[in-house]
Amino acid sequence: MDWRSECRIHPAPLGAGILLALYKERNEEIFEALKRERTDIESNLGVELEWERLPEKQASRIKQPEDIDRTITDLTADQRNHLVEWGVDAMDEFQEEFEPRLSALGSS
């Protein structure tokens, strides 16, 4: 299995954050395998993640939220720019952390 067919790393659709979305048949298996490594993953990223099962959507997600004190549209230009920079960095870190783990799961 190529993990890219079942997983996506992208900005969170609502609010501010980055998420790894798991889809299709193996989402629960992959989610549970990653969750067993939760302590190492969160330690490596330096943040606590939100681990969510979405059985009604046959999906799961692992999210790194970014706290903001208002809606994105109410942020100043500087705050939005900072959020974009944070998002780019966080997505890079997410990919570096999860890609090898997902590749290993895909070959098992």
C-alpha positions as CSV (number, residue, x, y, z in Angstrom):
1,M,0.0,0.0,0.0
2,D,1.2,3.5,-0.8
3,W,0.2,5.4,2.4
4,R,-0.4,8.5,0.3
5,S,-3.6,7.0,-1.1
6,E,-5.1,6.8,2.4
7,C,-3.5,9.7,4.3
8,R,-3.2,13.5,3.9
9,I,-1.3,16.1,5.8
10,H,-3.0,19.5,5.4
11,P,-4.2,22.6,7.1
12,A,-7.2,22.1,9.4
13,P,-10.4,23.1,7.6
14,L,-11.9,25.0,10.5
15,G,-9.8,27.1,12.8
16,A,-6.1,27.1,12.9
17,G,-4.1,23.9,12.9
18,I,-2.4,21.1,10.9
19,L,-3.8,17.6,10.6
20,L,-3.1,14.2,9.4
21,A,-6.3,12.7,8.0
22,L,-6.6,8.9,7.6
23,Y,-9.1,7.5,5.2
24,K,-10.4,4.3,3.7
25,E,-10.1,0.7,4.8
26,R,-7.0,0.8,6.9
27,N,-7.6,4.1,8.7
28,E,-8.3,2.4,12.1
29,E,-5.3,0.1,11.8
30,I,-3.0,3.0,10.9
31,F,-4.5,5.2,13.6
32,E,-4.0,2.6,16.3
33,A,-0.4,1.9,15.2
34,L,0.4,5.6,15.3
35,K,-1.4,6.0,18.6
36,R,0.8,3.3,20.1
37,E,3.7,5.7,19.3
38,R,1.9,8.7,20.6
39,T,4.4,9.5,23.4
40,D,7.4,9.5,21.0
41,I,5.5,11.4,18.3
42,E,4.4,14.2,20.7
43,S,7.8,14.3,22.3
44,N,9.5,14.7,18.9
45,L,7.1,17.4,17.8
46,G,7.1,19.1,21.2
47,V,3.3,19.4,21.4
48,E,0.3,17.5,22.5
49,L,-1.8,16.4,19.6
50,E,-5.6,15.8,19.3
51,W,-6.2,12.1,18.4
52,E,-9.8,11.7,17.0
53,R,-11.7,8.8,15.6
54,L,-14.4,9.7,13.1
55,P,-16.3,6.4,12.7
56,E,-19.3,8.1,11.0
57,K,-16.9,9.3,8.3
58,Q,-14.8,6.1,8.2
59,A,-11.8,8.3,9.0
60,S,-9.5,9.3,11.8
61,R,-7.3,12.4,12.3
62,I,-4.4,13.6,14.3
63,K,-4.4,17.3,14.7
64,Q,-2.0,19.9,16.0
65,P,-4.2,23.0,16.7
66,E,-2.8,26.5,17.0
67,D,-4.6,28.6,19.5
68,I,-5.7,32.0,18.3
69,D,-7.8,34.4,20.3
70,R,-10.2,35.3,17.6
71,T,-11.5,34.2,14.2
72,I,-8.9,34.1,11.4
73,T,-10.8,37.0,9.6
74,D,-10.4,39.2,12.7
75,L,-6.6,38.8,12.8
76,T,-4.3,41.6,11.8
77,A,-2.2,41.2,8.7
78,D,0.8,40.5,10.9
79,Q,-1.1,37.9,12.9
80,R,-2.2,36.2,9.7
81,N,1.3,36.2,8.3
82,H,2.6,34.7,11.6
83,L,-0.1,32.0,11.4
84,V,0.8,31.1,7.8
85,E,4.5,30.9,8.7
86,W,3.6,28.7,11.7
87,G,1.5,26.5,9.4
88,V,4.3,26.0,6.9
89,D,6.7,25.1,9.6
90,A,4.2,22.8,11.4
91,M,3.4,21.0,8.1
92,D,7.1,20.4,7.5
93,E,7.5,19.0,11.0
94,F,4.4,16.9,10.7
95,Q,5.6,15.4,7.4
96,E,9.1,14.7,8.8
97,E,7.6,13.0,11.8
98,F,4.8,11.0,10.1
99,E,6.1,10.1,6.7
100,P,8.6,7.5,7.8
101,R,6.1,6.0,10.2
102,L,3.4,5.8,7.5
103,S,5.9,4.4,5.0
104,A,6.9,1.7,7.5
105,L,3.2,0.9,8.1
106,G,2.6,0.7,4.4
107,S,5.2,-1.9,3.9
108,S,3.9,-4.1,6.6
